[in-house]
Amino acid sequence: MIKVIIVEDDPMVAEFNKRYLEKIDGYQLINSFKTVEDALPFIDAHDIDLILLDIYMPGKNGWELLSKIRMANKNVDVMVISAARDKESIKKGLRLGAVDYLIKPFEFERFQKALASYREENSFMNQKHDFHQKDLDDNLFRKDHHGSGETIELPKGLTKPTLKKVIKTIEASERASFTTDMLAEETGISRVSVRKYLAYLLELGMVEETMNYHTVGRPSVIYHVTSLDFAICEK
């Protein structure tokens, strides 16, 4: 089992991460902390495989925790889960060795993909001590660049014709932003399905999302077009 701790000051977010984690095979949540100060002694005293780390918290922030772990040469991986979406934060996370970077709010499918990928890589690295270049290329450094000419495999449940319809509808509307409900009405696709396709476009960087808190009841998600690419529907 992959041993995990959560470092997150928001109780609701921590609970969501915990529930998401429980749905994925191969992981065991060991503990959860609201501050870096509380987490550090536990990390020093226990063998942990993965930390789900928020960045901005009261007291010391997540960057300080990640830096201390790297300076101490701790054998633990970190997955950043943060609302910080600026370029410098993302680059900093990568420089400090984060295995993935999830921007809040995110869909369970993205969380699941990150954990599944980490589990596969962890399993691969535990198979033997020495590797050939092809081993690394096939298992660690494979990346699907939608502009590379390689065949794109869509996430389970998505189809290229429907993806093309979603992208075409977004482009035809010429709107800078839209909601799930708006796109569902214009495409005739269910809201649940539309959310899955938008989650995929979000992952590819073709759209971005923000939260609208000026609504009655629960806040709504607003999607913003960045760069749509029909080429992914043809691969």
C-alpha positions as CSV (number, residue, x, y, z in Angstrom):
1,M,0.0,0.0,0.0
2,I,1.1,3.5,-0.8
3,K,1.2,5.5,2.5
4,V,-0.2,9.0,2.2
5,I,-0.7,12.1,4.4
6,I,-2.7,15.2,3.7
7,V,-1.5,18.7,4.6
8,E,-4.5,21.0,4.1
9,D,-5.8,23.7,6.3
10,D,-9.4,23.7,4.9
11,P,-11.3,20.9,6.6
12,M,-13.8,20.6,3.8
13,V,-11.1,20.2,1.1
14,A,-9.2,17.8,3.3
15,E,-12.3,15.7,3.7
16,F,-12.9,15.7,0.0
17,N,-9.3,14.6,-0.7
18,K,-9.7,11.9,1.9
19,R,-12.9,10.6,0.3
20,Y,-11.4,10.7,-3.1
21,L,-8.4,8.8,-1.9
22,E,-10.5,6.1,-0.4
23,K,-12.0,5.4,-3.8
24,I,-8.6,4.5,-5.3
25,D,-7.1,1.1,-4.8
26,G,-3.5,0.8,-3.5
27,Y,-3.5,3.9,-1.2
28,Q,-3.7,4.2,2.6
29,L,-4.3,7.5,4.4
30,I,-2.0,7.6,7.4
31,N,-2.8,11.0,8.8
32,S,-4.0,14.5,8.0
33,F,-2.7,17.9,9.2
34,K,-3.9,21.5,9.1
35,T,-0.4,23.1,9.4
36,V,3.1,22.5,8.2
37,E,4.3,22.8,11.8
38,D,2.2,19.8,12.8
39,A,3.1,17.8,9.7
40,L,6.9,18.1,9.9
41,P,7.5,16.1,13.1
42,F,5.3,13.3,11.8
43,I,7.1,13.2,8.5
44,D,10.5,13.0,10.3
45,A,9.3,10.1,12.4
46,H,7.4,8.0,9.9
47,D,7.9,6.3,6.5
48,I,5.6,8.1,4.1
49,D,5.4,7.6,0.3
50,L,3.3,10.5,-0.8
51,I,2.1,13.9,0.6
52,L,-1.0,15.7,-0.8
53,L,0.2,19.2,-0.1
54,D,-1.7,22.5,-0.1
55,I,0.5,25.6,-0.5
56,Y,-1.1,28.6,1.3
57,M,-1.8,27.8,4.9
58,P,-1.5,29.7,8.2
59,G,2.0,29.8,9.5
60,K,4.6,28.1,7.3
61,N,3.4,27.5,3.8
62,G,3.6,24.4,1.6
63,W,6.7,25.6,-0.2
64,E,8.6,25.7,3.1
65,L,7.6,22.1,3.8
66,L,8.6,20.9,0.3
67,S,11.9,22.7,0.6
68,K,12.7,21.2,3.9
69,I,11.9,17.7,2.6
70,R,14.2,18.2,-0.3
71,M,17.0,19.7,1.8
72,A,16.7,16.7,4.2
73,N,16.8,14.3,1.2
74,K,13.7,12.6,2.5
75,N,12.5,9.6,0.5
76,V,9.0,10.9,0.0
77,D,7.0,12.3,-3.0
78,V,4.8,15.3,-3.0
79,M,1.7,16.1,-5.1
80,V,0.7,19.8,-4.9
81,I,-3.1,20.5,-4.6
82,S,-3.5,24.2,-4.5
83,A,-5.6,27.1,-5.8
84,A,-2.4,28.8,-6.8
85,R,-2.5,28.8,-10.6
86,D,0.1,31.4,-11.5
87,K,3.1,30.5,-13.7
88,E,5.7,31.0,-11.0
89,S,3.9,28.8,-8.5
90,I,3.6,26.0,-11.0
91,K,7.2,26.3,-12.1
92,K,8.3,26.4,-8.4
93,G,6.4,23.2,-7.7
94,L,8.1,21.4,-10.6
95,R,11.5,22.7,-9.7
96,L,11.1,21.3,-6.2
97,G,10.1,17.9,-7.5
98,A,6.4,17.8,-7.2
99,V,5.1,14.6,-9.0
100,D,1.9,16.4,-10.1
101,Y,0.2,19.7,-9.7
102,L,-3.6,19.9,-9.3
103,I,-5.4,23.2,-9.4
104,K,-8.4,23.6,-7.2
105,P,-11.2,23.1,-7.8
106,F,-10.6,19.8,-9.8
107,E,-12.8,16.9,-10.9
108,F,-12.4,13.5,-9.3
109,E,-11.3,12.1,-12.7
110,R,-8.2,14.3,-12.7
111,F,-7.4,13.3,-9.1
112,Q,-7.9,9.7,-10.0
113,K,-5.7,10.0,-13.1
114,A,-2.9,11.6,-11.0
115,L,-3.0,8.8,-8.3
116,A,-3.3,6.0,-10.9
117,S,-0.3,7.4,-12.8
118,Y,1.7,7.7,-9.5
119,R,0.8,4.2,-8.5
120,E,1.9,2.7,-11.8
121,E,5.2,4.6,-11.7
122,N,5.8,3.5,-8.1
123,S,5.1,-0.1,-9.0
124,F,7.5,0.1,-12.0
125,M,10.3,1.6,-9.9
126,N,10.0,-1.2,-7.4
127,Q,10.3,-4.0,-10.0
128,K,14.1,-4.0,-10.3
129,H,17.3,-2.0,-9.5
130,D,18.7,-1.4,-13.0
131,F,16.8,-0.1,-16.0
132,H,17.4,0.3,-19.7
133,Q,16.5,3.5,-21.5
134,K,13.5,1.9,-23.2
135,D,12.2,0.9,-19.8
136,L,12.2,4.6,-18.8
137,D,10.8,5.8,-22.1
138,D,7.9,3.4,-22.0
139,N,7.0,3.7,-18.3
140,L,8.2,7.1,-16.9
141,F,8.8,9.6,-19.6
142,R,5.9,8.9,-21.9
143,K,3.9,12.0,-22.5
144,D,0.9,12.6,-24.7
145,H,1.5,16.0,-26.5
146,H,-1.6,16.7,-28.5
147,G,0.5,18.6,-31.1
148,S,3.1,15.8,-31.5
149,G,1.3,13.7,-34.1
150,E,0.9,10.8,-31.7
151,T,-2.4,9.0,-31.3
152,I,-4.5,10.5,-28.5
153,E,-6.2,8.1,-26.2
154,L,-9.3,9.7,-24.7
155,P,-10.2,9.0,-21.0
156,K,-12.7,6.2,-20.5
157,G,-16.2,7.2,-21.4
158,L,-15.3,10.0,-23.9
159,T,-15.6,9.7,-27.7
160,K,-14.0,11.8,-30.4
161,P,-17.2,12.7,-32.2
162,T,-18.7,14.1,-29.0
163,L,-15.5,15.8,-28.1
164,K,-15.5,17.4,-31.6
165,K,-19.1,18.5,-31.1
166,V,-18.3,20.1,-27.7
167,I,-15.3,22.0,-29.1
168,K,-17.2,23.1,-32.3
169,T,-20.1,24.4,-30.1
170,I,-17.7,26.3,-27.9
171,E,-16.0,27.9,-30.9
172,A,-19.2,28.7,-32.7
173,S,-20.7,30.5,-29.8
174,E,-17.7,33.0,-29.8
175,R,-18.2,33.5,-26.1
176,A,-15.2,34.3,-23.9
177,S,-16.8,32.3,-21.0
178,F,-19.7,29.9,-20.4
179,T,-21.2,27.5,-17.9
180,T,-21.8,23.7,-18.0
181,D,-25.6,24.4,-18.3
182,M,-25.1,26.7,-21.2
183,L,-23.0,24.2,-23.1
184,A,-25.3,21.3,-22.2
185,E,-28.3,23.2,-23.6
186,E,-26.5,24.1,-26.9
187,T,-25.1,20.6,-27.5
188,G,-28.0,18.6,-26.3
189,I,-25.6,16.6,-24.2
190,S,-26.3,15.9,-20.5
191,R,-24.7,18.1,-17.9
192,V,-22.8,15.2,-16.4
193,S,-21.3,14.3,-19.7
194,V,-20.5,17.9,-20.6
195,R,-18.6,18.2,-17.3
196,K,-16.4,15.2,-18.2
197,Y,-15.5,16.7,-21.6
198,L,-14.8,20.1,-20.0
199,A,-12.6,18.3,-17.4
200,Y,-10.6,16.8,-20.2
201,L,-10.2,20.2,-22.0
202,L,-9.2,21.7,-18.7
203,E,-6.5,19.1,-18.4
204,L,-5.2,19.9,-21.9
205,G,-5.1,23.7,-21.1
206,M,-7.8,24.5,-23.7
207,V,-10.1,26.0,-21.1
208,E,-9.7,27.5,-17.6
209,E,-12.2,27.6,-14.8
210,T,-13.1,30.1,-12.1
211,M,-15.7,30.0,-9.3
212,N,-18.6,32.4,-9.3
213,Y,-19.7,33.0,-5.7
214,H,-22.2,35.7,-6.6
215,T,-25.0,33.2,-7.2
216,V,-27.8,31.9,-5.0
217,G,-26.9,28.6,-3.3
218,R,-23.8,26.8,-4.3
219,P,-21.1,28.7,-6.3
220,S,-21.1,28.0,-10.0
221,V,-18.1,27.2,-12.2
222,I,-17.4,29.5,-15.1
223,Y,-15.2,28.2,-18.0
224,H,-13.0,30.5,-20.1
225,V,-11.6,29.6,-23.5
226,T,-7.8,29.7,-23.8
227,S,-6.9,27.8,-27.0
228,L,-9.1,25.2,-28.7
229,D,-7.5,22.6,-31.0
230,F,-9.6,20.5,-33.4
231,A,-6.5,18.4,-34.1
232,I,-6.9,16.3,-31.0
233,C,-10.2,15.0,-32.5
234,E,-8.4,13.7,-35.6
235,K,-5.6,11.7,-33.9
